[in-house]
Amino acid sequence: MFEQVLPEAWVFRPEAPDYGIDGTVEVFDGEGAATGHRFFVQLKGTAAPTSENPKVRLARETCDYYMSLELPVLVVLTDLAGQRLFAKWFHQFDPFYGGVGEKWIRFPFEPEDLWTVESVERIEEELEALRRIRAGLGTPLTLGVKVRDSTIGGHSSASVRAALRAVFSSSPDVFKWVPGPALVSIEVTDTETVVALAGRFFATLHTHGDDLDLDFFAPDVGLLLAVVLERAGQTATAAQVALTFAENSRLVADPWFGLHLSRLLARAHRVRGALGLSRRLLEEGRGLATADYLLAACLRESARRSSSVRESIERYFEWRQGHEQSVGENSGVFHYNYGNFLASVDDLRGAVREYRAAYRLDLGYGQRDYFSYELAGILFQAGRYRLSQALYARALELGAPKRCHALRGDALLHAGNFEDALTEFTAYFETAEDVEAEWVLKATAVQHLLGALGLKRQARNRFPALSIVASAVAMETPDASQFQRALEEDAMCAAAWANLGVAASLAQDQSAAFTAFLLSALFDTSNARAWAETMLFGVSSSQENKTLALVFSAASQAVPQEQIVGELEAYVERGAIPNTVASAISDALDEVKNAEPDRQKARVRILGEEGQYEAVELESW
């Protein structure tokens, strides 16, 4: 029905697969020329009769995803019983009139959202306004205020106007007060305050009663404006406005605003501002959840920002440790968060130390699946595989996600316990809804170790194996049997498998070369050359499409695509392969990257009292 009401010149392209967006609409003018306007669409339908104010349910995860998108999302409800269609931009959602639950929101439609002949023109105007706004507003922003009622929360309209003017005028580099039409308008009534940007982006603060506190009211309105600016794509300006008003706003103590503010500052890379605000909130003893959300935003940035940013986070942790000791709080949470930070900057020994400190201070961590799960991952990165697999087993006992079976299988594999590793991979395949390519391939690799090499367990001697490989490679004519001898010391020696792949290719055994290079890549997943060679020999040995698809999927998750392409280009330059082969593999990687969701989403946990936490997917930041 939605496609039927669109103008003939507009093009609706369905999304496949659907990850929360049903399609994209591209707008063309009456002569078929592209306007550059595009928007996403989420389609909902109901066969039951609807009221004049229908609502639809949207998952909170989906809403977070919408907030991260560059293009606006139009939510469309088709009323099949009444043959009506409602359409409303997601960024116009008002939690006061909708409903916000733990996992869902109820997204409301109003009578003015009913699709009519004017709807197309309205959408075009709003898209054009969005483009103008995102082209750059600049500062100072012109600001206008209207107070509609004579009294607001027990205060005269003049007092309310004066309070707003006093606060906003304190930042002349950001705002310019004007008497007439302004880019930012603030309209105040006795029940609500509406902040609008260019008449297209809105947010509403609902107020009731006669006890409005003017000291907080104006900063609350300022923080609301930051939300509006972010919705309009003005991330940098929104962050500047948020940091101007957040400290004196009551809204900053609200968990929803705290999470929103943290995401905003993360997008704007305002790490020092976020740390400073977190520190001031903790010192004042309010907005504690927001303080931790802000810390999470900084931890996300720490792994990819400058050393000075990391030093700022280090100083914050030093201060916070002293602060928590001074107020007599349980610092187990502090050590847990600090451990996460150290892990993010590859200080694995320090991360393990802090996790242990957290456990000593709060034995309850031993009963939380995420604690064992995350510590197991850190230990795996540190090469402590036996302890890692044991903690993964503990996490599974406590109810950790089924993917933990695969991770434990990987830890057992690296610990040399090949038979038990296959058991864990099998358990993962039996319980997981969406099986990842890496684990399918690693299970195949384990079967090869069990079958071709006859190994159920092995005390891996990595350094002797590498020494044997190095000696063999140094020979004028390497002896392939030496690489087999290296595998007797360490069956997961990636260098030995890579050289066996070379030997097999020289013997024109393309299939054996593919297997050897695949094992080399799986046992050293960060090696782009091994993945490139696996792909090349997979294509030349006519491997099954299913197997090749798994290889391409696993490679795209393991290393940046440009590294694989770089290895392929080196082969082209040496004349080893034609450019057409390299281009075909590169195109295939593009398709895999576009078709697959990112399964390696970063996550943070915000801990509160008694170790309770909320997991946040950082993709939505």
C-alpha positions in Angstrom: 0.0 0.0 0.0 2.8 2.4 0.8 4.4 2.0 -2.6 1.1 2.6 -4.2 0.7 6.1 -2.6 4.2 7.2 -3.6 4.6 9.5 -6.6 5.5 7.6 -9.7 8.9 9.3 -9.9 9.9 8.2 -6.4 11.8 4.9 -6.2 11.3 2.5 -3.3 14.1 -0.1 -2.8 13.5 -2.9 -0.4 16.3 -3.9 2.0 17.3 -7.5 2.0 18.0 -8.8 4.5 16.0 -6.6 6.7 17.9 -5.4 9.9 15.3 -2.9 11.2 14.8 -1.0 7.9 12.3 -2.3 5.3 13.5 -0.1 2.4 14.9 3.2 1.1 13.1 5.8 -0.9 14.9 8.0 -3.4 13.2 11.2 -4.4 13.1 12.3 -8.1 11.4 15.3 -9.5 8.6 15.3 -12.0 11.1 15.2 -14.9 12.9 12.2 -13.5 15.9 14.1 -12.3 17.5 13.1 -8.9 17.0 15.5 -6.1 19.6 14.0 -3.8 16.9 13.3 -1.2 16.7 9.8 0.4 15.1 8.4 3.5 14.6 5.0 5.2 11.3 3.4 5.7 10.0 1.1 8.4 6.7 -0.5 7.5 4.1 -1.7 10.0 0.7 -3.1 9.4 -2.4 -4.1 11.2 -5.6 -5.9 10.1 -7.5 -4.9 13.2 -9.5 -1.6 13.3 -7.4 1.3 14.6 -8.2 4.4 16.6 -7.5 8.0 15.4 -4.3 7.8 17.5 -2.8 4.4 16.8 0.5 3.2 18.2 3.1 0.6 17.0 5.7 -1.2 19.0 9.4 -0.7 18.2 12.3 -2.6 20.0 14.6 -0.4 22.0 17.6 -1.9 20.1 15.9 -0.9 16.8 15.4 2.7 18.1 19.1 2.9 19.0 19.9 1.8 15.5 17.6 4.5 14.0 19.3 7.1 16.1 22.7 6.1 14.7 21.7 6.4 11.0 22.6 9.4 8.8 19.3 9.3 6.9 16.0 10.0 8.6 13.6 7.1 9.2 9.9 7.3 8.2 7.7 5.0 10.3 4.7 3.9 8.3 1.6 2.2 9.6 -0.9 0.6 7.2 -4.4 0.2 8.6 -5.8 -2.5 6.3 -9.3 -2.5 8.0 -9.7 1.2 7.4 -7.6 1.4 4.2 -5.6 4.2 5.8 -1.9 4.9 6.1 -0.1 6.9 8.7 3.5 8.2 8.3 5.7 10.0 10.9 9.4 10.6 11.2 11.0 8.6 13.9 13.0 11.6 15.2 9.6 13.2 16.1 9.0 10.6 18.8 7.9 12.2 22.1 8.2 9.7 25.0 5.5 11.6 26.9 2.8 10.7 24.4 4.3 7.4 23.5 5.5 4.8 26.0 9.1 3.7 26.9 9.5 0.3 28.3 12.6 -1.8 29.2 12.7 -3.4 25.8 10.1 -1.6 23.7 8.7 1.8 22.9 5.1 2.5 21.8 5.4 4.9 18.8 2.2 7.0 18.5 0.6 8.5 15.4 -1.7 11.6 15.5 -4.5 12.5 13.1 -2.2 14.9 11.3 0.1 11.9 10.4 -2.7 10.4 8.2 -1.4 10.2 4.6 -3.1 12.7 2.3 -2.4 14.3 -1.0 -0.4 17.0 1.0 1.9 14.4 2.5 4.3 14.1 -0.4 4.8 17.9 -0.5 5.4 17.9 3.3 8.0 15.1 3.1 9.8 17.0 0.3 9.9 20.2 2.4 11.1 18.4 5.5 13.9 16.6 3.5 15.0 19.9 2.0 15.0 21.5 5.4 17.1 18.6 6.8 19.6 19.1 4.0 20.0 22.8 4.6 20.4 22.2 8.3 23.0 19.4 7.9 24.9 21.6 5.5 26.0 23.5 8.6 24.3 25.9 11.0 27.3 27.6 12.5 27.2 29.6 15.7 25.9 31.7 17.2 22.5 30.2 16.8 19.7 32.8 16.6 17.2 32.2 19.5 13.7 33.3 20.0 11.4 32.7 23.0 7.6 32.9 23.3 5.8 32.4 26.7 2.1 31.7 25.9 0.6 31.7 29.4 0.6 34.4 32.0 1.9 32.1 34.7 4.2 29.2 34.3 4.6 26.8 37.2 3.7 29.5 39.7 6.0 32.1 38.1 5.1 35.1 36.0 5.8 34.9 32.2 8.2 37.7 32.6 10.2 35.8 35.3 10.3 32.7 33.0 11.5 34.7 30.0 14.1 36.5 32.1 15.4 33.2 33.5 15.8 31.7 30.0 17.4 34.9 28.7 19.9 35.0 31.6 21.1 31.5 31.0 21.3 31.5 27.3 22.8 34.9 27.1 25.7 33.6 29.3 27.0 31.8 26.1 27.1 34.6 23.5 29.4 32.6 21.3 26.7 29.9 21.0 23.5 31.9 21.1 22.2 35.2 19.8 18.9 36.4 21.2 16.6 37.9 18.6 13.1 39.4 18.9 11.7 38.1 15.6 11.9 34.8 13.8 14.9 32.7 14.8 16.5 29.4 13.8 15.9 28.0 17.3 12.5 28.7 18.9 11.4 28.0 22.5 7.7 28.1 23.2 6.6 27.8 26.8 3.1 27.1 28.2 2.0 26.1 31.6 2.1 22.4 30.8 5.0 22.0 28.3 8.0 23.7 26.7 8.7 22.9 23.0 12.1 23.5 21.5 12.2 23.6 17.7 15.0 23.9 15.1 14.0 25.5 11.8 10.4 24.4 12.5 11.4 20.8 11.6 13.0 19.2 14.6 11.2 19.2 17.9 11.6 18.1 21.5 9.2 18.7 24.4 9.7 19.2 28.1 6.4 18.4 30.0 5.9 20.4 33.2 3.1 20.1 35.8 2.2 21.8 39.0 3.1 25.1 40.6 6.6 24.3 41.8 8.7 25.0 38.7 12.3 25.6 39.8 13.7 28.4 37.5 17.3 27.6 38.5 17.0 24.2 36.7 14.3 25.0 34.1 16.6 27.0 31.8 19.4 24.5 31.8 16.9 21.7 31.2 15.6 23.5 28.1 19.3 24.0 27.0 19.9 20.2 27.3 16.7 19.6 25.4 18.0 21.8 22.6 21.2 19.6 22.4 18.9 16.6 21.7 17.2 18.5 18.9 20.5 19.6 17.4 21.7 16.0 17.4 18.6 14.8 15.7 19.3 17.3 13.0 22.7 15.9 12.5 24.5 18.8 14.1 26.7 16.7 16.3 29.5 19.1 17.1 27.2 22.0 18.0 24.9 19.7 20.0 27.9 18.5 22.1 28.9 22.1 22.7 25.4 23.0 23.8 25.1 19.9 26.0 28.3 20.5 27.8 27.2 24.1 28.4 24.0 23.2 30.2 24.3 19.6 31.4 26.0 20.2 34.8 23.2 22.5 36.0 20.3 20.5 34.5 18.1 18.1 36.4 17.6 16.1 33.2 21.2 14.9 33.3 20.2 12.7 36.2 17.6 10.9 34.1 19.1 7.6 32.7 17.6 8.1 29.3 19.2 11.5 28.9 22.4 10.2 30.4 22.6 7.5 27.8 21.7 10.0 25.0 24.3 12.5 26.3 27.0 9.8 26.4 26.3 8.8 22.8 26.3 12.4 21.7 29.7 13.1 23.3 31.1 9.9 21.9 30.1 10.8 18.4 31.6 14.3 18.8 34.8 12.8 20.3 34.4 15.1 23.4 36.3 12.8 25.7 37.7 15.4 28.1 34.4 17.1 28.3 32.6 13.8 29.1 35.2 13.0 31.8 35.0 16.4 33.4 31.2 16.2 33.5 31.3 12.6 34.9 33.7 13.8 37.6 31.5 16.8 38.6 28.4 14.6 38.8 30.1 12.2 41.1 31.5 15.0 43.3 27.9 16.4 43.6 26.5 12.9 44.3 23.8 13.0 41.5 23.3 11.5 38.1 25.5 8.5 39.1 24.2 6.4 36.2 25.0 9.2 33.8 28.5 9.5 35.2 29.1 5.8 34.4 27.5 6.2 30.9 29.9 9.1 30.2 32.8 6.9 31.4 31.7 4.2 29.0 31.7 6.7 26.1 35.3 7.6 27.0 36.4 3.9 27.2 35.0 3.4 23.7 37.1 6.3 22.4 40.3 5.3 24.3 41.2 2.4 22.0 41.4 4.6 18.9 42.3 8.1 20.1 45.6 9.8 20.9 47.9 9.1 23.8 46.8 12.3 25.5 43.2 11.1 25.6 44.3 7.9 27.2 46.3 9.8 29.7 43.2 11.8 30.5 41.3 8.6 31.2 44.2 7.3 33.3 44.0 10.5 35.4 40.3 10.1 35.7 40.6 6.6 37.1 43.3 7.8 39.6 40.9 10.5 40.8 37.9 8.2 40.9 39.8 5.6 43.0 40.6 8.2 45.6 37.0 9.6 45.4 35.4 6.2 46.0 37.7 5.5 48.9 36.9 8.9 50.4 33.2 8.3 50.3 33.5 4.7 51.5 32.0 3.1 48.4 32.7 -0.4 47.3 35.4 0.1 44.7 34.9 -3.3 43.0 33.0 -1.5 40.3 35.9 0.9 39.9 38.4 -2.0 39.4 36.0 -3.7 37.0 35.7 -0.6 34.8 39.4 0.1 35.0 40.1 -3.4 33.9 38.0 -2.9 30.9 39.9 0.3 30.0 43.2 -1.5 30.3 42.0 -4.3 28.1 40.9 -1.8 25.5 44.5 -0.4 25.3 46.0 -3.9 25.3 47.4 -3.8 28.8 46.2 -7.4 29.4 48.3 -8.0 32.5 46.9 -4.9 34.1 43.4 -5.8 33.1 43.7 -9.2 34.8 45.1 -7.5 37.9 42.1 -5.2 38.1 39.5 -7.9 37.5 41.1 -9.9 40.3 40.9 -6.8 42.5 37.3 -6.4 41.7 36.6 -10.0 42.6 38.4 -9.6 46.0 36.3 -6.6 46.9 33.0 -8.0 45.7 32.8 -11.8 45.7 29.4 -11.4 43.9 31.3 -11.0 40.7 31.9 -14.8 40.8 28.2 -15.3 40.3 27.8 -13.0 37.3 28.2 -14.7 33.9 29.5 -11.5 32.2 32.4 -11.2 34.6 33.7 -14.7 33.9 32.9 -14.3 30.2 34.8 -11.1 29.8 37.8 -12.1 31.9 38.0 -15.4 29.9 38.4 -13.2 26.8 41.1 -11.1 28.3 43.0 -14.3 29.4 42.6 -15.7 25.9 44.2 -12.6 24.4 47.0 -12.9 27.0 47.7 -16.5 25.8 46.5 -18.2 29.0 44.2 -20.6 27.3 43.7 -23.2 30.0 42.4 -20.7 32.5 40.4 -19.0 29.7 38.5 -22.2 28.9 37.8 -22.8 32.5 36.3 -19.4 32.9 34.2 -19.8 29.8 32.9 -23.1 31.3 32.0 -21.1 34.4 30.2 -18.4 32.4 28.2 -21.1 30.6 27.1 -22.5 34.0 25.9 -19.1 35.0 23.9 -18.6 31.8 26.3 -16.8 29.4 25.3 -16.5 25.7 25.5 -19.7 23.7 28.3 -18.2 21.6 30.4 -18.9 24.7 30.5 -22.6 23.6 32.4 -21.5 20.5 34.8 -19.3 22.5 35.5 -22.1 24.9 36.1 -24.4 21.9 38.7 -21.9 20.6 40.4 -21.7 24.0 40.5 -25.5 24.2 41.9 -25.6 20.7 44.7 -23.2 21.6 45.3 -25.2 24.8 46.0 -28.3 22.7 42.8 -30.1 23.8 41.5 -30.8 20.3 38.9 -33.5 21.1 37.1 -31.4 23.7 37.3 -28.3 21.4 35.3 -30.2 18.8 32.7 -31.1 21.5 32.3 -27.4 22.3 32.0 -26.3 18.7 29.4 -29.0 18.2 27.4 -27.7 21.2 27.6 -24.2 19.7 26.2 -25.4 16.4 23.3 -27.2 18.2 22.3 -24.1 20.2 23.2 -21.0 18.2 20.6 -19.4 15.9 23.1 -17.7 13.7 26.3 -19.7 13.3 29.5 -17.7 12.5 31.8 -18.7 9.7 35.0 -18.7 11.8 33.7 -21.4 14.1 32.5 -23.6 11.3 36.0 -23.4 9.7 37.7 -23.9 13.0 35.6 -27.0 13.7 36.7 -28.3 10.3 40.3 -27.5 11.2 40.0 -29.5 14.4 38.6 -32.4 12.5 41.6 -32.3 10.3 43.9 -32.4 13.3 42.0 -35.3 14.8 41.8 -37.2 11.5 44.8 -36.5 9.3 47.3 -36.0 12.2 45.6 -38.4 14.6 45.9 -35.8 17.5 43.4 -35.7 20.3 45.6 -33.7 22.6 49.0 -32.1 22.4 51.3 -30.2 24.8 52.0 -27.4 22.3 55.7 -26.5 22.1 55.4 -23.3 20.0 59.0 -22.0 20.1 60.6 -25.3 19.2 58.1 -25.6 16.3 59.0 -22.1 15.0 62.7 -22.9 15.3 62.3 -26.0 13.1 60.4 -23.9 10.5 63.0 -21.2 10.5 65.8 -23.8 10.0 64.0 -25.4 7.2 63.2 -22.2 5.4 66.9 -21.2 5.6 67.8 -24.2 3.6 68.4 -23.8 -0.1 65.8 -26.4 -0.9 63.4 -26.6 2.1 62.4 -30.2 3.1 58.6 -30.4 3.6 59.1 -33.2 6.1 60.7 -30.6 8.4 57.4 -28.7 8.5 55.6 -31.9 9.4 58.1 -32.4 12.2 57.3 -28.8 13.4 53.6 -29.8 13.6 54.6 -32.7 15.9 55.8 -30.0 18.3 52.8 -27.6 17.7 50.0 -28.7 15.4 48.8 -25.1 15.3 52.0 -23.6 14.0 50.7 -21.3 11.3 54.1 -20.8 9.7 54.5 -24.6 9.3 51.0 -24.8 7.6 51.8 -21.9 5.3 55.0 -23.5 4.1 53.2 -26.8 3.6 50.8 -24.8 1.5 53.7 -23.6 -0.6 55.1 -27.1 -1.0 51.6 -28.4 -2.1 51.3 -25.6 -4.6 54.7 -26.4 -6.1 53.5 -30.1 -6.4 50.4 -28.8 -8.2 48.1 -30.1 -5.4 45.8 -27.2 -5.3 43.4 -28.8 -2.9 46.1 -29.6 -0.3 47.5 -26.1 -0.7 44.0 -24.7 0.1 43.7 -26.8 3.2 47.2 -25.9 4.4 46.7 -22.1 3.8 43.3 -22.2 5.5 44.7 -23.8 8.6 47.5 -21.2 8.6 44.9 -18.4 8.4 42.7 -19.9 11.1 45.7 -20.4 13.5 46.9 -16.8 12.9 43.6 -15.0 12.1 45.3 -11.6 11.8 47.6 -12.7 8.9 46.1 -11.1 5.8 48.5 -12.9 3.5 47.3 -16.3 4.7 43.7 -15.3 4.0 44.6 -14.0 0.6 46.4 -17.3 -0.3 43.5 -19.3 1.1 41.1 -17.4 -1.2 43.4 -17.8 -4.3 43.8 -21.5 -3.8 40.2 -21.9 -2.9 39.2 -20.5 -6.3 41.8 -22.4 -8.2 41.1 -25.7 -6.6 37.3 -25.3 -7.3 36.3 -25.6 -3.7 32.5 -25.8 -3.0 30.7 -22.4 -3.0 29.6 -23.0 0.6 33.2 -23.4 1.8 34.4 -20.4 -0.2 31.6 -18.3 1.3 32.6 -19.3 4.8 36.2 -18.3 4.0 35.3 -14.9 2.6 33.0 -14.3 5.6 35.6 -15.3 8.2 38.3 -13.2 6.4 36.1 -10.1 6.3 35.6 -10.4 10.1 39.3 -11.2 10.9 41.3 -8.5 9.0 40.6 -5.2 7.3 39.7 -5.7 3.6 42.3 -3.3 2.4 45.0 -5.5 3.8 43.8 -8.6 1.9 43.5 -6.5 -1.3 47.0 -5.2 -0.7 48.3 -8.8 -0.6 46.5 -9.6 -3.8 47.9 -6.5 -5.6 51.4 -7.7 -4.6 50.7 -11.0 -6.4 49.5 -9.1 -9.4 52.7 -7.0 -9.5 54.8 -10.1 -9.3 52.9 -11.6 -12.2 51.7 -14.5 -10.1 48.0 -13.9 -10.8 46.1 -11.8 -13.3 44.5 -8.6 -12.2 41.0 -10.0 -13.1 41.4 -12.6 -10.3 42.4 -10.0 -7.7 39.5 -7.8 -8.8 37.0 -10.7 -8.6 38.1 -11.5 -5.0 38.0 -7.9 -4.0 34.4 -7.6 -5.4 33.4 -10.7 -3.6 34.7 -9.2 -0.3 32.7 -6.1 -1.0 29.5 -8.2 -1.3 30.2 -10.1 1.9 30.8 -6.9 3.8 27.6 -5.3 2.5 25.5 -8.4 3.1 26.5 -9.4 6.6 25.8 -7.6 9.8 28.7 -6.8 12.0 28.8 -9.6 14.5 31.7 -8.1 16.5 29.8 -5.2 18.0 31.6 -3.7 20.9 29.7 -3.6 24.1 30.0 -1.8 27.4 28.3 -2.6 30.7 27.1 0.2 33.1 27.2 -1.2 36.6 25.0 0.1 39.3 24.2 -1.0 42.8 24.7 -4.7 43.7 26.4 -5.3 40.4 23.4 -4.8 38.2 24.3 -3.7 34.7 22.8 -2.7 31.4 24.5 -3.8 28.2 24.8 -1.2 25.5 25.7 -2.0 21.9 28.3 0.5 20.8 27.2 0.3 17.2 24.4 2.6 18.1 26.8 5.2 19.5 
